[in-house]
């Protein structure tokens, strides 16, 4: 290594035929595990449809089988949990260093390990400044280029195949009588790191807007987020986490400046390009990480008190916990305030409170009461344990960002993207036809 400091690691690898699950590795620097997380690194396989969609004699489409694609791919080493969107930073001393890669699951062939300088993703203003002087032949009157979600070319998991939905009159393609695949994603597309990729043909060099027709109807009061990659790279920081709020119907989301509402402009050269949407926790990642730490601290408080009281405290005895364990007693007050702040931060992101964060609110109130009235600690000790368990369980749901994709649309810069909308009449006609 020429200079000491922090570097990103990039692996170039290819999967080999095996059990069709992702490869897992441990990385050690100079014989030492550098941090927690470097022992759970996932490298994903590539999947696509085996052939095209066929239609039977009743007009119903038949989904092709999923087949694995064996080709070289490059992947930055980053968090498997999704709490952080940026790649991991590894410290290397100047001179000779040793990188040990230890297999824990599934075989793969490794071609190269590259040390790369840590680079922050550019902001939109920086990105636009670097491309604004490029030549543009964009036809302002061109028809929007629509890429149907079900026509994806590559996927990170075999479960991310084309799906059929007839609950909405605006789904494309639309058919209430036959099985016609018209969206992708759904329940399986929820784990950080999972991605779906499409190919598009850009007619001319120029500036374009990208819109995504999405639907997040799985978790009320929650925001699903996706990172946008163009040709394998996140073009600027603002699209590292595109948010899709809860809605019962399809909604066209165009990444835009939150203050001016002006859609971001992407410079694309003429020819083929790839668009990838990857599951990320976005702003939720920090909250989920803090909640995880809170569960750990609360469990520690519970176990400390458990030593004194047992699992079922004697209701006729005053344990004077605030005197026996003054540090744990004060920690309850601090943890209560932390939980209140996490609930407020969650509501600020989603725009509403949700049952997903209700257990944190309950614990915040309970800890506040414990601090004001220490005698209630033993009275509600069993409930306290149940609430900690409930918060831990809710973390699993918070880390799932399910989403449906109907289509991706490319429009010339300056044009207002318009997605299909269902009014009262079209909904009535749709329900009659469905019946």
DOMI-706738 format. One line per field, with one value per residue (C-alpha): residue number from 1; residue in three letters; chain; x, y, z. Coordinates in nm, 4 decimals. Example, Ala and Ser with C-alpha at 12.3 -4.5 7.8 and 13.67 -1.06 7.14 Angstrom:
2
k: 1_2
r: Ala_Ser
c: A_A
px: 1.2300_1.3670
py: -0.4500_-0.1060
pz: 0.7800_0.7140
// end
This chain:
435
k: 1_2_3_4_5_6_7_8_9_10_11_12_13_14_15_16_17_18_19_20_21_22_23_24_25_26_27_28_29_30_31_32_33_34_35_36_37_38_39_40_41_42_43_44_45_46_47_48_49_50_51_52_53_54_55_56_57_58_59_60_61_62_63_64_65_66_67_68_69_70_71_72_73_74_75_76_77_78_79_80_81_82_83_84_85_86_87_88_89_90_91_92_93_94_95_96_97_98_99_100_101_102_103_104_105_106_107_108_109_110_111_112_113_114_115_116_117_118_119_120_121_122_123_124_125_126_127_128_129_130_131_132_133_134_135_136_137_138_139_140_141_142_143_144_145_146_147_148_149_150_151_152_153_154_155_156_157_158_159_160_161_162_163_164_165_166_167_168_169_170_171_172_173_174_175_176_177_178_179_180_181_182_183_184_185_186_187_188_189_190_191_192_193_194_195_196_197_198_199_200_201_202_203_204_205_206_207_208_209_210_211_212_213_214_215_216_217_218_219_220_221_222_223_224_225_226_227_228_229_230_231_232_233_234_235_236_237_238_239_240_241_242_243_244_245_246_247_248_249_250_251_252_253_254_255_256_257_258_259_260_261_262_263_264_265_266_267_268_269_270_271_272_273_274_275_276_277_278_279_280_281_282_283_284_285_286_287_288_289_290_291_292_293_294_295_296_297_298_299_300_301_302_303_304_305_306_307_308_309_310_311_312_313_314_315_316_317_318_319_320_321_322_323_324_325_326_327_328_329_330_331_332_333_334_335_336_337_338_339_340_341_342_343_344_345_346_347_348_349_350_351_352_353_354_355_356_357_358_359_360_361_362_363_364_365_366_367_368_369_370_371_372_373_374_375_376_377_378_379_380_381_382_383_384_385_386_387_388_389_390_391_392_393_394_395_396_397_398_399_400_401_402_403_404_405_406_407_408_409_410_411_412_413_414_415_416_417_418_419_420_421_422_423_424_425_426_427_428_429_430_431_432_433_434_435
r: Unk_Unk_Unk_Unk_Unk_Unk_Unk_Unk_Unk_Unk_Unk_Unk_Unk_Unk_Unk_Unk_Unk_Unk_Unk_Unk_Unk_Unk_Unk_Unk_Unk_Unk_Unk_Unk_Unk_Unk_Unk_Unk_Unk_Unk_Unk_Unk_Unk_Unk_Unk_Unk_Unk_Unk_Unk_Unk_Unk_Unk_Unk_Unk_Unk_Unk_Unk_Unk_Unk_Unk_Unk_Unk_Unk_Unk_Unk_Unk_Unk_Unk_Unk_Unk_Unk_Unk_Unk_Unk_Unk_Unk_Unk_Unk_Unk_Unk_Unk_Unk_Unk_Unk_Unk_Unk_Unk_Unk_Unk_Unk_Unk_Unk_Unk_Unk_Unk_Unk_Unk_Unk_Unk_Unk_Unk_Unk_Unk_Unk_Unk_Unk_Unk_Unk_Unk_Unk_Unk_Unk_Unk_Unk_Unk_Unk_Unk_Unk_Unk_Unk_Unk_Unk_Unk_Unk_Unk_Unk_Unk_Unk_Unk_Unk_Unk_Unk_Unk_Unk_Unk_Unk_Unk_Unk_Unk_Unk_Unk_Unk_Unk_Unk_Unk_Unk_Unk_Unk_Unk_Unk_Unk_Unk_Unk_Unk_Unk_Unk_Unk_Unk_Unk_Unk_Unk_Unk_Unk_Unk_Unk_Unk_Unk_Unk_Unk_Unk_Unk_Unk_Unk_Unk_Unk_Unk_Unk_Unk_Unk_Unk_Unk_Unk_Unk_Unk_Unk_Unk_Unk_Unk_Unk_Unk_Unk_Unk_Unk_Unk_Unk_Unk_Unk_Unk_Unk_Unk_Unk_Unk_Unk_Unk_Unk_Unk_Unk_Unk_Unk_Unk_Unk_Unk_Unk_Unk_Unk_Unk_Unk_Unk_Unk_Unk_Unk_Unk_Unk_Unk_Unk_Unk_Unk_Unk_Unk_Unk_Unk_Unk_Unk_Unk_Unk_Unk_Unk_Unk_Unk_Unk_Unk_Unk_Unk_Unk_Unk_Unk_Unk_Unk_Unk_Unk_Unk_Unk_Unk_Unk_Unk_Unk_Unk_Unk_Unk_Unk_Unk_Unk_Unk_Unk_Unk_Unk_Unk_Unk_Unk_Unk_Unk_Unk_Unk_Unk_Unk_Unk_Unk_Unk_Unk_Unk_Unk_Unk_Unk_Unk_Unk_Unk_Unk_Unk_Unk_Unk_Unk_Unk_Unk_Unk_Unk_Unk_Unk_Unk_Unk_Unk_Unk_Unk_Unk_Unk_Unk_Unk_Unk_Unk_Unk_Unk_Unk_Unk_Unk_Unk_Unk_Unk_Unk_Unk_Unk_Unk_Unk_Unk_Unk_Unk_Unk_Unk_Unk_Unk_Unk_Unk_Unk_Unk_Unk_Unk_Unk_Unk_Unk_Unk_Unk_Unk_Unk_Unk_Unk_Unk_Unk_Unk_Unk_Unk_Unk_Unk_Unk_Unk_Unk_Unk_Unk_Unk_Unk_Unk_Unk_Unk_Unk_Unk_Unk_Unk_Unk_Unk_Unk_Unk_Unk_Unk_Unk_Unk_Unk_Unk_Unk_Unk_Unk_Unk_Unk_Unk_Unk_Unk_Unk_Unk_Unk_Unk_Unk_Unk_Unk_Unk_Unk_Unk_Unk_Unk_Unk_Unk_Unk_Unk_Unk_Unk_Unk_Unk_Unk_Unk_Unk_Unk_Unk_Unk_Unk_Unk_Unk_Unk_Unk_Unk_Unk_Unk_Unk_Unk_Unk_Unk_Unk_Unk_Unk_Unk_Unk_Unk_Unk_Unk_Unk_Unk_Unk_Unk_Unk_Unk_Unk_Unk_Unk_Unk_Unk_Unk_Unk
c: A_A_A_A_A_A_A_A_A_A_A_A_A_A_A_A_A_A_A_A_A_A_A_A_A_A_A_A_A_A_A_A_A_A_A_A_A_A_A_A_A_A_A_A_A_A_A_A_A_A_A_A_A_A_A_A_A_A_A_A_A_A_A_A_A_A_A_A_A_A_A_A_A_A_A_A_A_A_A_A_A_A_A_A_A_A_A_A_A_A_A_A_A_A_A_A_A_A_A_A_A_A_A_A_A_A_A_A_A_A_A_A_A_A_A_A_A_A_A_A_A_A_A_A_A_A_A_A_A_A_A_A_A_A_A_A_A_A_A_A_A_A_A_A_A_A_A_A_A_A_A_A_A_A_A_A_A_A_A_A_A_A_A_A_A_A_A_A_A_A_A_A_A_A_A_A_A_A_A_A_A_A_A_A_A_A_A_A_A_A_A_A_A_A_A_A_A_A_A_A_A_A_A_A_A_A_A_A_A_A_A_A_A_A_A_A_A_A_A_A_A_A_A_A_A_A_A_A_A_A_A_A_A_A_A_A_A_A_A_A_A_A_A_A_A_A_A_A_A_A_A_A_A_A_A_A_A_A_A_A_A_A_A_A_A_A_A_A_A_A_A_A_A_A_A_A_A_A_A_A_A_A_A_A_A_A_A_A_A_A_A_A_A_A_A_A_A_A_A_A_A_A_A_A_A_A_A_A_A_A_A_A_A_A_A_A_A_A_A_A_A_A_A_A_A_A_A_A_A_A_A_A_A_A_A_A_A_A_A_A_A_A_A_A_A_A_A_A_A_A_A_A_A_A_A_A_A_A_A_A_A_A_A_A_A_A_A_A_A_A_A_A_A_A_A_A_A_A_A_A_A_A_A_A_A_A_A_A_A_A_A_A_A_A_A_A_A_A_A_A_A_A_A_A_A_A_A_A_A_A_A_A_A_A_A_A_A_A_A_A_A_A_A_A_A_A_A_A_A_A_A_A_A_A_A
px: 0.0000_0.1621_0.0054_-0.1572_-0.5247_-0.8744_-0.9593_-1.2632_-1.2342_-1.3807_-1.4094_-1.4292_-1.5838_-1.7993_-2.0348_-2.0061_-2.2926_-2.3986_-2.7046_-2.8316_-2.7824_-2.5565_-2.1869_-2.0660_-1.7142_-1.5119_-1.2407_-0.9424_-0.6776_-0.3315_-0.4863_-0.7410_-1.1137_-1.1267_-1.4833_-1.8173_-1.9772_-1.6622_-1.7527_-2.0892_-2.0257_-2.2667_-2.1866_-2.4942_-2.5605_-2.7206_-3.0568_-3.2743_-3.5711_-3.4975_-3.6529_-3.9469_-4.2973_-4.5277_-4.9058_-5.1380_-5.4457_-5.6663_-5.4665_-5.2938_-4.9248_-4.6863_-4.3917_-4.0530_-3.8262_-3.5476_-3.1952_-2.8629_-2.6283_-2.2592_-2.0611_-1.7952_-1.9211_-1.7583_-1.8928_-1.7803_-1.7561_-2.0372_-2.2815_-2.5068_-2.7623_-2.8292_-2.7842_-2.5114_-2.5349_-2.1670_-1.9031_-1.7026_-1.3767_-1.0750_-0.7600_-0.4268_-0.0790_0.1840_0.3835_0.3007_-0.0420_-0.2250_-0.5905_-0.7404_-1.0655_-1.2329_-1.5242_-1.8257_-2.0874_-2.0886_-1.7985_-1.7009_-1.4074_-1.2200_-1.0428_-0.9223_-0.9281_-0.8859_-0.8033_-0.9805_-0.9557_-1.2570_-1.4703_-1.7869_-2.0770_-2.1155_-2.4121_-2.6582_-2.5140_-2.1643_-2.2914_-2.4842_-2.1884_-1.9745_-2.2207_-2.4081_-2.1712_-2.2041_-2.3753_-2.7487_-2.9638_-3.2706_-3.5948_-3.8321_-4.1321_-4.0176_-4.2587_-4.1687_-3.9661_-4.1447_-3.9661_-4.2124_-4.1134_-4.1727_-3.9122_-3.6113_-3.2910_-3.1018_-3.1947_-3.0106_-3.2563_-3.4605_-3.7745_-3.7801_-3.9731_-4.2593_-4.5978_-4.9650_-5.2026_-5.5550_-5.6534_-5.5884_-5.7234_-5.3928_-5.1587_-4.9686_-5.0475_-5.4069_-5.6239_-5.8861_-5.9780_-5.6410_-5.3151_-5.0931_-4.7676_-4.7657_-4.5351_-4.2309_-4.1133_-4.3719_-4.3234_-3.9810_-3.8187_-3.7550_-3.4013_-3.1264_-2.8927_-3.1531_-3.1734_-3.3511_-3.1941_-3.3429_-3.1911_-3.3025_-3.2153_-3.1540_-3.2265_-2.9982_-2.7305_-2.8921_-3.0629_-3.3504_-3.5744_-3.6345_-3.9666_-4.0726_-4.4327_-4.4286_-4.6682_-4.5954_-4.9155_-4.7546_-4.6778_-4.8903_-4.6870_-4.3622_-4.1316_-3.9656_-3.6436_-3.4420_-3.0959_-3.0806_-2.7812_-2.7166_-2.4630_-2.3592_-2.2985_-2.5085_-2.4841_-2.5332_-2.6117_-2.9754_-3.0775_-2.8962_-3.2299_-3.5507_-3.8518_-4.1845_-4.4504_-4.7502_-5.0242_-5.3013_-5.2589_-4.9799_-4.7920_-4.5433_-4.2315_-3.9873_-3.6650_-3.6760_-3.5264_-3.7290_-3.7301_-3.7904_-3.9751_-3.7725_-3.6991_-3.3330_-3.1771_-2.9630_-2.7188_-2.7314_-2.5390_-2.7019_-2.7212_-2.7829_-2.7826_-2.8756_-3.0978_-3.0831_-3.3007_-3.1528_-3.3242_-3.1857_-3.3062_-3.2256_-3.3005_-3.4610_-3.1208_-3.0017_-3.3248_-3.3221_-2.9565_-3.0363_-3.3347_-3.1129_-2.8683_-3.1597_-3.2839_-2.9323_-2.9131_-3.2644_-3.1921_-2.8804_-3.0865_-3.3453_-3.0836_-2.9160_-3.2442_-3.3354_-3.0383_-3.1963_-3.5682_-3.5940_-3.8322_-4.1397_-4.0647_-4.2268_-4.5058_-4.4843_-4.1164_-3.9574_-3.6395_-3.5295_-3.3866_-3.3083_-3.0666_-2.9279_-2.8723_-2.8504_-2.6754_-2.9486_-3.2109_-3.0601_-3.0142_-3.3917_-3.4504_-3.1925_-3.3277_-3.6814_-3.5753_-3.3828_-3.6873_-3.9118_-3.6670_-3.6558_-4.0360_-4.0325_-3.7608_-3.9601_-4.2743_-4.0728_-3.9603_-4.2901_-4.5229_-4.7262_-4.6956_-4.7165_-4.7834_-4.4284_-4.2887_-4.5652_-4.3585_-4.0852_-4.3458_-4.4831_-4.1363_-4.0590_-4.3726_-4.3041_-3.9428_-4.0562_-4.2996_-4.0289_-3.8059_-4.0811_-4.2137_-3.9367_-4.1812_-4.3527_-4.0412_-4.1130_-4.4899_-4.4508_-4.1320_-4.2944_-4.4564_-4.1202_-3.9634_-4.2534_-4.2215_-3.8476_-3.9264_-4.1958_-3.9531_-3.6989_-3.9642_-4.0754_-3.7167_-3.7490_-4.0492_-3.8808_-3.5883_-3.8180_-3.8843_-4.1330_-4.2224_-4.3969_-4.2711_-4.5086_-4.2785_-3.9833_-4.0269_-3.7675_-3.8772_-3.6868_-3.5613_-3.8168_-4.1198_-4.3614_-4.3834_-4.7421_-4.8459_-5.1829_-5.4360_-5.7611_-6.0691_-6.4040_-6.5496_-6.2530_-6.2527_-6.6248_-6.5763_-6.2769_-6.4731_-6.7640_-6.5269_-6.3448_-6.6778
py: 0.0000_0.3317_0.5494_0.4575_0.5349_0.4094_0.2260_0.0582_-0.3029_-0.4224_-0.7918_-0.9172_-1.2638_-1.5194_-1.7694_-2.1421_-2.3940_-2.4967_-2.4765_-2.1480_-1.9430_-1.6417_-1.6686_-1.5555_-1.4566_-1.3237_-1.0628_-1.0205_-0.7502_-0.8571_-1.1598_-0.9583_-0.9120_-0.5297_-0.4776_-0.6452_-0.6852_-0.7923_-1.1468_-1.1422_-1.0353_-1.1468_-1.1766_-1.2241_-1.4430_-1.3297_-1.4505_-1.4006_-1.5576_-1.8774_-1.7763_-1.5453_-1.5406_-1.7848_-1.7737_-2.0768_-2.1380_-1.9543_-1.6313_-1.6747_-1.6015_-1.8680_-1.7494_-1.8845_-2.0646_-1.8713_-1.9543_-1.8455_-1.6270_-1.7071_-1.3935_-1.1827_-0.9048_-0.6455_-0.5654_-0.3203_-0.4727_-0.3177_-0.3817_-0.6841_-0.5366_-0.2271_0.0206_0.1927_0.2642_0.3481_0.0709_-0.0333_0.1538_-0.0611_0.0828_-0.0220_0.0696_0.1877_-0.0989_-0.4668_-0.5831_-0.9135_-0.9611_-1.2954_-1.4071_-1.6949_-1.8900_-1.9572_-2.0511_-2.1475_-2.1564_-1.8731_-1.7841_-1.4673_-1.2776_-0.9639_-0.7687_-0.3951_-0.1277_0.1933_0.5430_0.6362_0.8697_1.0376_1.0213_1.3628_1.5844_1.6696_2.0203_1.8746_1.6120_1.8665_2.1053_1.8251_1.7444_2.0696_2.1666_1.8354_1.8294_1.7585_1.6484_1.5646_1.6083_1.7935_1.6457_1.2841_1.0324_0.9027_0.5819_0.3274_0.0175_-0.2328_-0.3713_-0.7323_-0.7026_-0.6847_-0.8331_-0.9272_-0.9866_-1.0698_-1.3422_-1.6074_-1.5025_-1.1586_-1.2693_-1.1063_-1.1022_-1.0530_-0.8060_-0.7074_-0.4939_-0.1611_-0.0184_0.1604_-0.1416_-0.1832_-0.4051_-0.4207_-0.7318_-0.8513_-1.1733_-1.3344_-1.3861_-1.1141_-1.0312_-0.6575_-0.5805_-0.7025_-0.6985_-0.7674_-0.9572_-1.1136_-0.7788_-0.6555_-0.7359_-0.4714_-0.5523_-0.7195_-0.5525_-0.5621_-0.4317_-0.3181_-0.2217_0.0832_0.2327_0.6089_0.7702_1.0763_1.2275_1.4614_1.5302_1.3138_1.2633_0.9204_0.8299_0.5069_0.3860_0.2164_0.0909_0.0352_-0.1118_-0.3532_-0.1425_0.1550_0.4365_0.3142_0.4313_0.1836_0.3108_0.2162_0.3160_0.4100_0.2876_0.3882_0.1653_0.0255_0.3611_0.5862_0.9138_1.1453_1.1257_1.2358_0.9164_0.6818_0.6606_0.7205_0.7006_0.5305_0.6130_0.3978_0.4044_0.1646_0.2349_0.3009_0.6288_0.7857_0.8895_1.1274_1.1984_1.5760_1.8562_1.8535_2.2348_2.3462_2.0263_2.0361_1.6840_1.5848_1.5716_1.2760_1.3037_0.9924_0.9230_0.7649_0.3866_0.1145_0.1830_-0.0177_0.1006_-0.0836_-0.0385_-0.1833_-0.2230_0.0146_0.1236_0.4876_0.7202_0.4287_0.2622_0.5015_0.4634_0.0836_0.0757_0.2978_0.0795_-0.2291_-0.0654_0.0309_-0.3298_-0.4385_-0.1775_-0.2531_-0.6259_-0.5542_-0.3497_-0.6278_-0.8979_-0.6879_-0.6421_-1.0070_-1.1145_-0.9340_-0.9960_-1.3194_-1.3572_-1.3122_-1.0448_-1.0640_-0.8032_-0.7606_-0.6694_-0.3314_-0.4071_-0.0379_-0.0885_0.2814_0.2473_-0.0993_-0.0255_0.3554_0.3356_0.1181_0.3448_0.6537_0.4591_0.4023_0.7771_0.8288_0.5383_0.6729_1.0049_0.8258_0.6188_0.9263_1.0890_0.7769_0.7764_1.1457_1.0844_0.7940_1.0092_1.2890_1.0496_0.8714_1.1636_0.9601_0.7246_0.3540_0.0309_-0.0662_0.1859_0.1514_-0.0839_0.1826_0.4387_0.1935_0.1293_0.5030_0.5652_0.2627_0.3668_0.7190_0.5785_0.3529_0.6566_0.8596_0.5678_0.3090_0.0774_0.0133_-0.1577_-0.4831_-0.4481_-0.4363_-0.6403_-0.9167_-0.6579_-0.4827_-0.8041_-0.8596_-0.5050_-0.5493_-0.8719_-0.6898_-0.4140_-0.6716_-0.8431_-0.5145_-0.4512_-0.7437_-0.5772_-0.2360_-0.3792_-0.5021_-0.2584_-0.4281_-0.2576_-0.3197_-0.1716_-0.1282_0.0604_0.3005_0.6062_0.8233_1.1750_1.4747_1.7284_2.0011_1.7883_1.7117_1.3316_1.2086_0.8671_0.6983_0.7894_0.6158_0.8295_0.7246_0.6232_0.4106_0.2378_0.1550_0.0205_-0.1822_-0.3398_-0.4297_-0.5887_-0.7751_-0.9079
pz: 0.0000_-0.1055_0.1665_0.4980_0.5333_0.4599_0.1373_-0.0162_-0.1326_-0.4623_-0.5495_-0.9087_-0.9007_-1.0745_-0.9128_-0.9816_-1.0058_-0.6564_-0.4288_-0.5824_-0.2652_-0.2217_-0.1392_0.2049_0.3075_0.6026_0.5469_0.7791_0.7484_0.8669_1.0368_1.2392_1.1879_1.1473_1.2750_1.3317_0.9924_0.8102_0.9156_0.7311_0.3720_0.0990_-0.2707_-0.4861_-0.7870_-1.1146_-1.2426_-1.5507_-1.7325_-1.9222_-2.2509_-2.3169_-2.1684_-2.3507_-2.3918_-2.3739_-2.5903_-2.3379_-2.3680_-2.0295_-2.0017_-1.8719_-1.6651_-1.7815_-1.5377_-1.3676_-1.4731_-1.3274_-1.5301_-1.4906_-1.5727_-1.4065_-1.1826_-0.9576_-0.6125_-0.3473_0.0014_0.2051_0.4878_0.4546_0.6983_0.4866_0.7717_0.5705_0.1981_0.1457_0.1090_0.4134_0.4782_0.5644_0.7244_0.5749_0.6994_0.4533_0.3087_0.2933_0.4211_0.4129_0.3125_0.4122_0.2485_0.4323_0.2855_0.5074_0.2451_-0.1243_-0.3709_-0.6044_-0.8290_-0.7365_-1.0160_-0.8381_-0.5124_-0.5723_-0.3157_-0.4148_-0.2747_-0.0633_-0.2717_-0.1555_-0.4007_-0.5626_-0.4802_-0.7575_-0.7953_-0.8385_-1.0827_-1.2893_-1.2994_-1.4457_-1.7304_-1.8045_-2.0901_-2.2715_-2.6105_-2.6059_-2.9004_-2.6946_-2.8849_-2.6515_-2.8364_-2.8118_-2.6674_-2.3193_-2.3215_-2.1022_-1.9698_-1.8248_-1.4859_-1.5873_-1.8692_-1.6341_-1.7734_-1.4543_-1.0909_-0.7701_-0.6618_-0.8462_-0.6533_-0.8217_-1.1291_-1.3214_-1.1445_-1.2253_-1.0628_-1.1649_-0.8664_-1.0414_-1.3695_-1.4413_-1.4403_-1.7672_-1.9509_-1.8261_-1.8388_-1.5908_-1.7716_-1.8376_-1.6521_-1.7980_-1.6177_-1.5514_-1.2581_-1.0656_-0.7043_-0.4359_-0.1116_-0.1948_-0.2842_0.0674_0.1885_0.1665_-0.1201_-0.3446_-0.6848_-1.0215_-1.3435_-1.6750_-2.0094_-2.2075_-2.5458_-2.5380_-2.8797_-2.8479_-2.6259_-2.3769_-2.0475_-1.9287_-1.6277_-1.4775_-1.3159_-1.1453_-1.1271_-0.7857_-0.5200_-0.1524_-0.0049_0.2398_0.5478_0.6464_0.7965_0.6419_0.3623_0.1243_-0.0316_-0.3392_-0.4625_-0.8314_-1.0345_-1.3953_-1.5691_-1.2307_-1.0602_-0.8352_-1.0344_-0.7338_-0.3641_-0.3848_-0.5701_-0.3292_-0.1464_-0.3450_-0.1129_-0.1871_0.0704_0.1573_-0.1064_-0.2026_-0.5756_-0.8223_-0.7852_-1.0281_-0.8332_-1.0051_-0.8076_-0.7527_-0.5479_-0.2211_-0.2030_-0.5633_-0.6705_-0.9931_-1.1269_-1.1339_-1.4816_-1.5872_-1.8763_-2.0952_-2.4134_-2.7164_-2.6993_-2.4407_-2.0683_-1.7589_-1.4746_-1.1430_-0.8342_-0.5128_-0.1771_0.0839_0.4258_0.3499_0.6400_0.8231_0.8558_1.1285_1.3276_1.3037_1.4099_1.7119_1.8036_1.7880_2.0276_2.2520_2.2665_2.3670_2.6476_2.7753_2.7784_2.9843_3.2341_3.2549_3.3208_3.5927_3.7801_3.7203_3.9356_4.2319_4.1829_3.9862_3.6922_3.9165_4.1814_4.5266_4.5221_4.9032_4.9035_4.8390_4.6449_4.6388_4.2897_4.2523_4.5484_4.4710_4.0996_4.0668_3.7272_3.5753_3.7311_3.5634_3.2394_3.2290_3.2208_2.9457_2.7401_2.7701_2.6169_2.3423_2.2508_2.2411_1.9981_1.7780_1.7580_1.6584_1.3974_1.2538_1.2265_1.0618_0.7858_0.7253_0.7940_1.0445_1.3382_1.2734_1.4591_1.3556_1.6055_1.8675_2.0865_2.1143_2.2242_2.4844_2.6261_2.6401_2.8488_3.0704_3.1406_3.2197_3.4786_3.6227_3.6786_3.8438_4.0509_4.1197_4.2977_3.9612_3.8267_4.0085_3.9615_3.5807_3.5469_3.3381_3.1100_3.0736_2.9439_2.7003_2.5632_2.4994_2.3115_2.1131_2.0128_1.8985_1.6848_1.5264_1.4124_1.1707_1.0021_0.9990_0.8013_0.5214_0.2371_0.0029_-0.3243_-0.6583_-0.9877_-1.2834_-1.5197_-1.5461_-1.7672_-1.9410_-2.0427_-2.1887_-1.9336_-1.8707_-1.9550_-1.6715_-1.6303_-1.6284_-1.5047_-1.5556_-1.2878_-1.1979_-1.1331_-0.9908_-1.3275_-1.4356_-1.0951_-1.1270_-1.4812_-1.3623_-1.0743_-1.3070_-1.5597_-1.2815_-1.1508
// end
